[in-house]
Amino acid sequence: MVIGRNREIGQSVRYREEHHMIDTHDTVITEALAVIDKALAEMLRRELVSAVEVGDLLLDLRGLLTASVATTVAAV
């Protein structure tokens, strides 16, 4: 009986971890899209965008995604 209960607890914990990972991914995707939308709105108003500004945008996005991967790996 104890083994069956432990299995149920393990499945419940795994479900919560997977659900948390999905929530984390959704949050990161939402944040990344917000960064992209803001940058696009600013860049579309201008005729010329420097490579440095594009690089900064890409680094911001990479930082968000890297933090997400680190959080996901730590949760597992």
C-alpha positions in Angstrom: 0.0 0.0 0.0 2.9 2.4 0.8 4.4 1.8 -2.6 1.2 2.7 -4.4 0.9 5.9 -2.3 4.5 6.8 -3.0 3.9 6.3 -6.8 0.9 8.6 -6.6 2.9 11.3 -4.8 5.7 11.0 -7.3 3.3 11.4 -10.2 1.7 14.4 -8.6 5.1 16.0 -8.0 6.1 15.3 -11.6 2.8 16.8 -12.9 3.4 20.0 -10.9 7.0 20.3 -12.2 5.9 19.8 -15.8 3.1 22.3 -15.3 5.5 24.8 -13.8 7.9 24.3 -16.7 5.1 25.0 -19.2 4.1 28.2 -17.2 7.8 29.3 -17.2 8.1 28.8 -21.0 4.8 30.7 -21.6 6.1 33.6 -19.5 9.4 33.7 -21.2 7.8 33.6 -24.7 5.4 36.4 -23.7 8.4 38.5 -22.4 10.4 37.8 -25.6 7.5 38.8 -27.8 7.0 42.0 -25.8 10.7 42.8 -26.3 10.4 42.1 -30.0 7.2 44.2 -30.4 8.7 47.2 -28.6 11.9 47.1 -30.6 10.0 46.7 -33.9 7.8 49.7 -33.1 10.9 51.8 -32.4 12.8 50.6 -35.4 9.9 51.0 -37.8 9.7 54.8 -37.0 13.3 55.2 -38.2 15.0 54.9 -41.6 18.2 53.5 -40.3 19.0 51.1 -37.5 22.5 50.5 -36.4 24.0 47.1 -36.1 24.7 47.8 -32.4 21.0 48.3 -31.7 20.1 45.1 -33.5 22.8 43.3 -31.6 21.5 44.7 -28.3 18.0 43.4 -29.2 19.4 39.9 -29.9 21.4 39.9 -26.7 18.3 40.9 -24.7 16.3 38.0 -26.3 19.2 35.6 -25.8 19.3 36.6 -22.1 15.6 35.9 -21.6 15.8 32.5 -23.3 19.0 31.5 -21.5 17.4 32.4 -18.1 14.5 30.2 -19.1 16.7 27.3 -19.9 18.6 27.7 -16.7 15.4 27.8 -14.7 14.0 24.7 -16.5 17.2 22.7 -16.0 17.4 23.7 -12.3 13.7 22.6 -11.8 14.5 19.1 -13.2 
